[in-house]
Amino acid sequence: MSQYAVILFESTHDAIRADKLLREKLPVTLIPTPRRFSASCGIALRFDAGRLAMMEELIEKHQINGTVHMMDE
């Protein structure tokens, strides 16, 4: 099983802003929020779990409002 991570957002605005900022540094994909996380805005950002440390640094640097969750395929 391969692992990936998602960032969940409270608003669509936060998701789109994060996508714009982060895709310049790492490969990310906007996806529908996984069903098990129904409390978010409906859009999540998917990225490779192996890049978690770099992603966390970028989230802090750009003050992105989102929470990271690990996933299994």
N, C-alpha and C positions, 0 to 999 in steps of 0.2 A: 504494500500500500504506500502510495506517495503522500507526502504531507504538503499542505499549502496553508496560507493564513489569509484571513480577511480582516479588513478594518470596517467597523460598523459606525454609522453616523446618525445623528439625531435629525439632521436636515439634508435635503437634496443639495442645497447651496454648499454645505460643508463637503459633501461627497464630490461635487464637481470641482470645487476649489482644490481639494486634495489630489484629485486625478490630474489636474493641470500642473500642479507643483511637483508631484512625485514622478510622473511619467518621464520627466526630463532626466531623472537620475536612475530609475529602476524600471524594469518591465512590470507594469501593472495593468489590470483589466477591470473595468466596471462591470459588475454582475448584479443580478437580482439578489437581495439578501437571502441567505439560506433560510429555509422554513423554520429551523429550530430557534432562530433569532427574530421573532415576529415583531419585537418592540422597536425596531429601528425605522428609518425613513423609507426603506424599500430598496435602497441601492447600497451596495458594498463594493469595496475595492479588494481584488484578489491579487496575491503575490506569492512568490516562492518562499516557503518557510525557511530555506537556507539563508535568506537575506533579512531575517528578522532583526538582527542587531543593527544593521544599516538602516532599516526602515524605522526602527524606534528612534534612532538619532535624527532622522529627517522629520519625523512627526514632532519631536520636541523643538528642533530648530525652526520649523515653519509654524509652530503653534497650531497644529491641526487638531480639531476637536473630533476624536474618534477613538474607538477601543479596538484593540487587536485580539483576535481569537484564532487559535490553531484549529485546523480541520484535517480530516483524513478523507481521501477519495475512495 
